[in-house]
Amino acid sequence: MPVREALRGLSMEGLVRLEPNRGASVTEVTPELLAELVEVRTLLEALNARLAARRHDPEIVALLQDTLRRGNEAAQSGTADELAQLNAEFHERLAEASRNSVLSDIMRSLRERTGLAFSINGRARAREDWREHAGVLAAVIEGDEEIAALLAARHVKNAAAAFGRAHAAGDQAAD
């Protein structure tokens, strides 16, 4: 029973596809599906950053600054797994700073779904990712909702564009 319930949960998150008489399989993240996910994630990451700037919790800002410092270090010499973990931590803490539990839950699901694709970017985009994170955090610290939202949306679009380029290069290499 626990495995069946876990698979149902993953299916509801869009990570697993359940098919009668065939079982479960991991959902393929196609470029078309990723484009749809990115459209939604872009808007919601912007809202997330906007609310974080508005609510400006000093304790969470300090945690974000620590994550940013460690992320910048990992961008220099860290592993792809370490970078992915720190990226997830940064976005999770930003969601915490928004103080909107509904938005945080939705964002977690979107990050899990897009994270499968964005992980391809890994080390190739690490320094740029952390520069973008620094910009979002600076706007949050300043309380500038508009800039925080703009930079967060741009960050998601940039990561998606990098994935698209990497995906296209992989397709060309396979030809």
N, C-alpha and C positions, 0 to 999 in steps of 0.2 A: 504493500500500500504506500509506504513513503516514497518509493521511486515513482509510482504512478502519479502521486500528487505533485512531486517535484517536476515531472514532465509536463503536467497540466499548467503549472505555474510558468514554466519556461515557454510553453506554447502561448499563454496569455501575454507574455512579454514580447512575443514575436521572435524568440531565439530558436525555437524548435517547432517543427511542423509535425503534427500527429495525423497519420493516415490510417483509416480502418484496414485491418488485415495486412498491414505493411509495417506498422510500428512508428518509431520516431526517427526523425532525421534533423540535422542542423539546418536552419533556414539559410539559404544562400543570399548573400548581400550583393545583389546585382547593381550595376550603375544606376538603373532606373529607380530601384528601391532606395538606394543611398541618396539620390537627388531629392526624393520625397521626404526622407528623414531629415536631410540637411535643411530643407525649407522650414520645417517645423522647429528643428533644434536652433536654427539661427534666430528666429523670433523669440524663442523661450530663453535662450542664453542671454539675449539682450535684456529681456525683462528681469532675469535673474540678477544681472549686473546692475541694472537700474535700481532695483530694490535694495541691493547690498549697499550702493552708494547713498541711498536715501536713509537707510537704517543705521549705517556706519557703526557697527559694534566693535569697540576697540579690542576686546579679547579675541574675536575672530580675525580681525585685521592682523593682529600680532601672529596668529597661527598661519594666516595666509602669507605673511612676510617670511616666516620660517620655511614654509613649503616652497616659496619662490626662491629663497637662498639655496635650498637643497636641490631644487630643480635646475638652477643655473649651474651648480657644481656637476650634477649628473649629465647635463648637456655637454660638458667638456669631456667627461671620461666615463660616464655611467653606461650600464647595459640597457638594451631595449626594454627589458622587463622592468628595470628600475625607473626608467623614463615613463613608461605606461602607468606604473603605480603612482608616481608623483603627479603626473598629469591628472589622473583620476582623483587624487587627494586634493589638488588645487581646485578642481571643479566642484567637488563635494563640499569643500569648505566655503566656496563662493555661494553655493546653494544654501548652506547653513546661514551665511551672512544675510541672505535675502529674507530670512525668517518667514518663509511661506512653505509650509509642509506639503501642500498639494503640488506646488511647482517643483519642489525638491524631488518628490516621488516620480513625477512625470519626467523630469530631467535625468534622473538616475536611469530610467528605462531607455531613454533616447541615447544617453552616453554609452550604455551597454551595447545597444544595437549598432551605433556608429563606431564605437570603439573597435569592433572587429575589423572594420575597414580601415579606420584611421591608424591602426597599429602598424600598417604597412609603411606609413611615413617614418616611424621610428626615429633613428638617429639622423636621417637625412634632413629632417625639419626641426630637430630638437632646439637648436639655438634660437631659431625664429619663433617657435612655440613659446619659449620662455621670455623672449622679448615682448611678445604680444601679451602674455600673462602679466608682465610687469606694467605694461601700459594700462591694462584693465584695472589692476590693483591700484595704480597711482590715481586713476580717476575715481575709484571707490574711496580712497583715502581723502581726496579733495572734496568728496561729496558731489561730484559732477555727474549727475544721472545720465545726461545726454551723451557725454563722451564715453562713459562706462558702457552704455548700451551699444553705441556705435562700434567701439573697439571689440566688444565681445562678439557681436554679429560678424564683424570682419574676420575675427579669429576663426570662427567656425567655417566661414566661406573659404578662407585661405587653406585650412586643413583639407577641406573637401576638394579644392582645386589641385592640391598636391597629390591627393589620392588619385584623382582623375588622370593626372600626368603619369603617375607611377603605374596605374592600371593600363593606360594606353601603351606605355613603353613595354610592359609585360606582354601585352597582346602582340605587339610588333615583333618582339623577340621570339614569340612562339610561332610566328608565320614562317 
